[in-house]
């Protein structure tokens, strides 16, 4: 059984009004789904998107947690522990 995520105490941002991948908007590119960094509020595109900006943001910053900001989705992903520690309540 995998160890639980030890980074939930690092959540500083829970919501955003941003409606697009910040990096794709800068370059004029498109995305599939959006992920919110729970450390700093950066919005990046998912790994199904060709640019994978959310994962690139993790590698550049080591901010461990993202959440889906797709309608109806509240799940969290921890890049460090490689686990989905649960949903983020509104």
Backbone as a printed PyTorch tensor [residue, N CA C, xyz], in Angstrom:
tensor([[[  0.8470,  -1.1890,   0.0000],
         [  0.0000,   0.0000,   0.0000],
         [  0.8890,   1.2480,   0.0000]],

        [[  0.6440,   2.2020,  -0.9210],
         [  1.5070,   3.3900,  -0.9740],
         [  1.3540,   4.2660,   0.2580]],

        [[  2.4300,   4.9640,   0.5440],
         [  2.3860,   5.9150,   1.6540],
         [  1.4490,   7.0600,   1.2860]],

        [[  0.7350,   7.6100,   2.2720],
         [ -0.1330,   8.7530,   1.9680],
         [  0.6910,  10.0010,   1.6580]],

        [[  0.0540,  10.9300,   1.0140],
         [  0.7050,  12.1950,   0.6790],
         [  1.0320,  12.9630,   1.9540]],

        [[  2.2530,  13.4810,   2.0010],
         [  2.6990,  14.2400,   3.1740],
         [  2.7590,  15.7390,   2.8850]],

        [[  2.0790,  16.1790,   1.8240],
         [  2.1970,  17.5760,   1.3920],
         [  0.9100,  18.3820,   1.5200]],

        [[ -0.1470,  17.7760,   2.0500],
         [ -1.4230,  18.4830,   2.1190],
         [ -1.3500,  19.7400,   2.9820]],

        [[ -0.3850,  19.8050,   3.8890],
         [ -0.2330,  21.0030,   4.7300],
         [  0.3770,  22.1670,   3.9550]],

        [[  0.7670,  21.9470,   2.7110],
         [  1.3720,  22.9990,   1.8890],
         [  0.3630,  23.7000,   0.9850]],

        [[ -0.9150,  23.3470,   1.0990],
         [ -1.9360,  23.9870,   0.2640],
         [ -2.1170,  25.4320,   0.6980]],

        [[ -1.8800,  26.3450,  -0.2400],
         [ -2.0510,  27.7760,   0.0220],
         [ -3.1520,  28.3710,  -0.8470]],

        [[ -3.4090,  27.7620,  -2.0050],
         [ -4.3980,  28.2450,  -2.9690],
         [ -5.3920,  27.1220,  -3.2120]],

        [[ -6.6810,  27.4370,  -3.1280],
         [ -7.7000,  26.4010,  -3.3070],
         [ -8.5660,  26.6210,  -4.5450]],

        [[ -8.6600,  27.8680,  -5.0070],
         [ -9.5410,  28.2100,  -6.1250],
         [ -8.8620,  29.2490,  -7.0020]],

        [[ -9.3740,  29.3970,  -8.2120],
         [ -8.8780,  30.4220,  -9.1260],
         [-10.0090,  30.8830, -10.0320]],

        [[ -9.8840,  32.0950, -10.5000],
         [-10.8200,  32.6120, -11.5040],
         [-10.2290,  32.4680, -12.9060]],

        [[ -8.9890,  31.9990, -12.9980],
         [ -8.3290,  31.8380, -14.2930],
         [ -9.0530,  30.7800, -15.1150]],

        [[ -9.1590,  31.0280, -16.4160],
         [ -9.9360,  30.1490, -17.3000],
         [ -9.0900,  29.4860, -18.3780]],

        [[ -7.7630,  29.5740, -18.2730],
         [ -6.9220,  28.9750, -19.2970],
         [ -5.5200,  28.7100, -18.7850]],

        [[ -4.7860,  27.8900, -19.5330],
         [ -3.3880,  27.6140, -19.2130],
         [ -2.5920,  28.8970, -19.4400]],

        [[ -1.9440,  29.3780, -18.4010],
         [ -1.2050,  30.6370, -18.4860],
         [ -0.1250,  30.5940, -19.5640]],

        [[  0.5810,  29.4870, -19.6550],
         [  1.6740,  29.3680, -20.6210],
         [  1.1520,  29.2420, -22.0470]],

        [[  0.0840,  28.4660, -22.2470],
         [ -0.4980,  28.3260, -23.5840],
         [ -1.0960,  29.6530, -24.0580]],

        [[ -1.7080,  30.3970, -23.1470],
         [ -2.2600,  31.6950, -23.5240],
         [ -1.1520,  32.6400, -23.9820]],

        [[  0.0110,  32.5520, -23.3460],
         [  1.1470,  33.3940, -23.7160],
         [  1.6560,  33.0570, -25.1120]],

        [[  1.6680,  31.7700, -25.4460],
         [  2.2210,  31.3460, -26.7380],
         [  1.1640,  31.1940, -27.8360]],

        [[ -0.1080,  31.3550, -27.4610],
         [ -1.1770,  31.2010, -28.4400],
         [ -1.5190,  29.7590, -28.7400]],

        [[ -1.1800,  28.8580, -27.8290],
         [ -1.4290,  27.4290, -28.0320],
         [ -2.7330,  27.0060, -27.3570]],

        [[ -3.0760,  25.7380, -27.4740],
         [ -4.3170,  25.2080, -26.9140],
         [ -4.0110,  24.1410, -25.8660]],

        [[ -5.0170,  23.7780, -25.1000],
         [ -4.8730,  22.7750, -24.0400],
         [ -6.0890,  21.8710, -24.0280]],

        [[ -5.9810,  20.7660, -23.2670],
         [ -7.0790,  19.8130, -23.1290],
         [ -7.8070,  20.0490, -21.8140]],

        [[ -7.0820,  19.9320, -20.6900],
         [ -7.6560,  20.1390, -19.3570],
         [ -6.7230,  21.0370, -18.5520]],

        [[ -7.2710,  21.6380, -17.4890],
         [ -6.5000,  22.5880, -16.6880],
         [ -6.2450,  22.0700, -15.2830]],

        [[ -5.0570,  22.4010, -14.7700],
         [ -4.6430,  22.0270, -13.4150],
         [ -4.1840,  23.2800, -12.6730]],

        [[ -4.5680,  23.3740, -11.4100],
         [ -4.2220,  24.5040, -10.5460],
         [ -3.1470,  24.0900,  -9.5580]],

        [[ -2.0310,  24.8150,  -9.5310],
         [ -1.0020,  24.5750,  -8.5200],
         [ -1.5340,  25.0650,  -7.1870]],

        [[ -1.5500,  24.1760,  -6.1910],
         [ -2.1000,  24.5260,  -4.8890],
         [ -1.0960,  25.2700,  -4.0130]],

        [[  0.1180,  25.4610,  -4.5150],
         [  1.1150,  26.2500,  -3.7850],
         [  1.0760,  27.7140,  -4.1800]],

        [[  0.9850,  27.9870,  -5.5000],
         [  1.1170,  29.3760,  -5.9500],
         [ -0.0210,  29.8660,  -6.8310]],

        [[ -0.9270,  28.9850,  -7.2540],
         [ -2.0540,  29.4100,  -8.0640],
         [ -1.8100,  29.4080,  -9.5640]],

        [[ -0.6530,  28.9290, -10.0100],
         [ -0.3780,  28.8370, -11.4500],
         [ -1.3500,  27.8480, -12.0760]],

        [[ -1.9050,  28.2030, -13.2330],
         [ -2.7750,  27.2910, -13.9680],
         [ -2.0190,  26.7970, -15.1930]],

        [[ -1.8980,  25.4780, -15.2900],
         [ -1.2030,  24.8590, -16.4090],
         [ -2.0570,  23.7800, -17.0350]],

        [[ -1.6540,  23.3410, -18.2170],
         [ -2.4060,  22.3000, -18.9190],
         [ -1.9440,  20.9100, -18.4630]],

        [[ -2.8470,  19.9520, -18.6340],
         [ -2.6320,  18.5810, -18.1680],
         [ -1.6620,  17.8150, -19.0700]],

        [[ -1.3410,  16.6040, -18.6780],
         [ -0.4210,  15.7760, -19.4540],
         [ -1.0480,  15.2280, -20.7350]],

        [[ -2.3550,  15.3480, -20.8980],
         [ -2.9860,  14.9940, -22.1670],
         [ -2.8210,  16.1170, -23.1930]],

        [[ -2.4580,  17.2960, -22.7160],
         [ -2.1780,  18.4320, -23.5980],
         [ -0.7560,  18.3020, -24.1220]],

        [[ -0.5010,  18.8010, -25.3270],
         [  0.8150,  18.5850, -25.9160],
         [  1.9430,  19.2660, -25.1540]],

        [[  1.6580,  20.3720, -24.4550],
         [  2.7160,  21.1100, -23.7580],
         [  2.9400,  20.6830, -22.3060]],

        [[  1.9770,  20.0440, -21.6860],
         [  2.1110,  19.5140, -20.3150],
         [  2.6580,  20.5720, -19.3500]],

        [[  2.0820,  21.7720, -19.3910],
         [  2.6130,  22.8750, -18.5900],
         [  2.4630,  22.6760, -17.0810]],

        [[  1.4480,  21.9670, -16.6210],
         [  1.3120,  21.7370, -15.1800],
         [  2.4880,  20.9020, -14.6640]],

        [[  2.8460,  19.8480, -15.3810],
         [  3.9860,  19.0190, -14.9800],
         [  5.2930,  19.7980, -15.1220]],

        [[  5.4260,  20.5900, -16.1720],
         [  6.6260,  21.4190, -16.3280],
         [  6.7550,  22.4120, -15.1790]],

        [[  5.6160,  22.9550, -14.7290],
         [  5.6270,  23.8720, -13.5810],
         [  6.1330,  23.1500, -12.3330]],

        [[  5.6760,  21.9150, -12.1170],
         [  6.1830,  21.1370, -10.9740],
         [  7.7000,  20.9560, -11.0590]],

        [[  8.2050,  20.5710, -12.2210],
         [  9.6510,  20.3490, -12.3640],
         [ 10.4440,  21.6320, -12.1560]],

        [[  9.8790,  22.7700, -12.5440],
         [ 10.5770,  24.0510, -12.3860],
         [ 10.5260,  24.5750, -10.9520]],

        [[  9.4520,  24.2430, -10.2140],
         [  9.2440,  24.8440,  -8.8900],
         [  9.2730,  23.8520,  -7.7400]],

        [[  9.0740,  22.5880,  -7.9950],
         [  8.8660,  21.5100,  -7.0140],
         [  7.6240,  21.7210,  -6.1480]],

        [[  6.6600,  22.5310,  -6.6070],
         [  5.3790,  22.6410,  -5.9040],
         [  4.6690,  21.3000,  -6.0650]],

        [[  4.3580,  20.5990,  -4.9690],
         [  3.9570,  19.1940,  -5.0660],
         [  2.5320,  18.9100,  -5.5200]],

        [[  1.5930,  19.8050,  -5.2550],
         [  0.1830,  19.4710,  -5.4440],
         [ -0.5110,  20.2940,  -6.5200]],

        [[ -1.3170,  19.6220,  -7.3350],
         [ -2.2090,  20.2830,  -8.2700],
         [ -3.6050,  19.7120,  -8.0700]],

        [[ -4.5850,  20.4760,  -8.5150],
         [ -5.9510,  19.9580,  -8.5380],
         [ -6.5220,  20.2260,  -9.9050]],

        [[ -7.4870,  19.4140, -10.2740],
         [ -8.2200,  19.6500, -11.5030],
         [ -9.1410,  20.8380, -11.2820]],

        [[ -9.2060,  21.7280, -12.2760],
         [-10.2070,  22.7980, -12.2050],
         [-11.2310,  22.6270, -13.3270]],

        [[-11.3630,  21.3870, -13.7710],
         [-12.4030,  21.0670, -14.7410],
         [-13.7530,  21.0170, -14.0190]],

        [[-14.8270,  21.4230, -14.6880],
         [-16.1530,  21.3980, -14.0520],
         [-16.4850,  20.0230, -13.4930]],

        [[-16.9190,  19.9940, -12.2370],
         [-17.3150,  18.7520, -11.5870],
         [-16.1800,  17.9150, -11.0320]],

        [[-14.9440,  18.3850, -11.1650],
         [-13.7880,  17.6300, -10.6560],
         [-13.1050,  18.4110,  -9.5270]],

        [[-12.8120,  17.7100,  -8.4410],
         [-12.1470,  18.3240,  -7.2910],
         [-10.9120,  17.5550,  -6.8440]],

        [[-10.4660,  16.5750,  -7.6380],
         [ -9.3720,  15.7230,  -7.1950],
         [ -8.0410,  16.4700,  -7.1570]],

        [[ -7.1560,  15.9460,  -6.3200],
         [ -5.8000,  16.4820,  -6.1290],
         [ -4.8060,  15.4130,  -6.5740]],

        [[ -3.6710,  15.8400,  -7.1420],
         [ -2.5820,  14.9430,  -7.4890],
         [ -1.3140,  15.4500,  -6.8320]],

        [[ -0.5670,  14.5330,  -6.2070],
         [  0.7320,  14.8680,  -5.6200],
         [  1.8230,  14.3120,  -6.5280]],

        [[  2.5930,  15.2100,  -7.1420],
         [  3.6870,  14.7920,  -8.0250],
         [  4.8010,  14.0890,  -7.2400]],

        [[  5.0710,  14.5380,  -6.0340],
         [  6.1840,  13.9950,  -5.2550],
         [  5.8950,  12.5600,  -4.8230]],

        [[  4.7240,  12.3340,  -4.2470],
         [  4.3770,  11.0080,  -3.7430],
         [  3.6950,  10.1280,  -4.7930]],

        [[  3.3840,  10.7180,  -5.9770],
         [  2.7730,   9.9750,  -7.0640],
         [  1.4760,   9.3130,  -6.6310]],

        [[  0.6450,  10.0770,  -5.9090],
         [ -0.6320,   9.5760,  -5.4170],
         [ -1.7100,  10.6430,  -5.5860]],

        [[ -2.9420,  10.1920,  -5.5710],
         [ -4.1010,  11.0710,  -5.5690],
         [ -4.6580,  11.0510,  -4.1470]],

        [[ -4.2860,  12.0440,  -3.3260],
         [ -4.6400,  11.9880,  -1.9110],
         [ -6.1110,  12.2620,  -1.6050]],

        [[ -6.9150,  12.5970,  -2.5990],
         [ -8.3420,  12.8060,  -2.3420],
         [ -8.8780,  13.9880,  -3.1080]],

        [[-10.0600,  14.4230,  -2.6910],
         [-10.7220,  15.5650,  -3.2980],
         [-10.4970,  16.7980,  -2.4310]],

        [[-10.5730,  17.9580,  -3.0530],
         [-10.4720,  19.2120,  -2.3270],
         [-11.8740,  19.7690,  -2.1860]],

        [[-12.3240,  19.8890,  -0.9630],
         [-13.6640,  20.4230,  -0.7280],
         [-13.7210,  21.8760,  -1.1530]],

        [[-14.8890,  22.2720,  -1.6220],
         [-15.0920,  23.6680,  -2.0330],
         [-14.9620,  24.5000,  -0.8250]]])
